[in-house]
Amino acid sequence: MIAVAMNTTRRGFFGGAAALASSIGSSAGQAGPDASFHLGVASYSLRGFNRAVAIGYLTKRLHERYVNIKDFHLAMGPREDVERGRKEFEKAGLVILGGGTISFPTSDDADIRKRFDYAKTAGMPLIVAAPQRGVLPKLEKYVREYDIKLAVHNHGPEDKQFPTPQSILELIGTMDPRVGLCIDVGHTARTGKDVVGSIREAGPRLLDMHIKDLGNFTDRESQVPVGDGILPIPGIFRELMRMNYRGGVMLEYEVDEDDPIPGMLKSFAYMRGVLAGMRAPA
């Protein structure tokens, strides 16, 4: 009850700021002049639509520039097909920040290389990865060879490999700095971990982030538009700004599969409102 009351207050406080953010524009996905990170979309949010429709929604309805591509919209396949798909995103003016999640189920070198080749052809500077725990140490040499960052995604209590950011950090402490985390704030909260504290703990190992909101920390089905739930979004953004985080903050909207745009627009308005409120003089 306390968390919900506090969240209602913060929504009210930043309501006017949301309008301000809308009026000053989003700089095509830029989080704001005081933020070094980029707001964008994990294309999993648009999984109910083919690539052409998803690109149209990104550019004409959401007016977002930065995207993390899921294989729904650019499948692993023949090189010429991957190149053609990449060009469709780029021709639309979209900036590909990464791709995934991409699984790494085996330590077989040919299988690992196939996945890194796909990412390189697709123009992905970063792989959001879901590796088997025993495979992760082997991926470091491919990160170095391909110069592609690898951000391991935590998937919450159901994930037997990496449920929390901490379960990733304990394995990558001495690895190449291009091996890091994609913290999913919703899944992190569901494990009982402090989200802001986990971001702080990750530090420079934080390479990517999936942003969402929940109405209940124990129910993965309680996702709501960002700002309508109980996650500490202002605290998350303050910590990212304090850290001078330069990666993506990618909206992963996992509800309303057939009609996600209204909730996504509401989420971006709230997030930009939070940032505008942080810029406003006291």
PyMOL commands that set and color helices and strands:
alter all, ss='L'
color gray80, all
select helices_A, chain A and resi 2-24+43-46+51-61+79-91+109-121+136-146+165-172+185-190+195-205+220-222+233-243+261-279
alter helices_A, ss='H'
color red, helices_A
select strands_A, chain A and resi 38-42+66-69+95-104+126-131+149-153+179-184+206-211+213-214+223-224+248-251
alter strands_A, ss='S'
color yellow, strands_A
deselect
rebuild
show_as cartoon
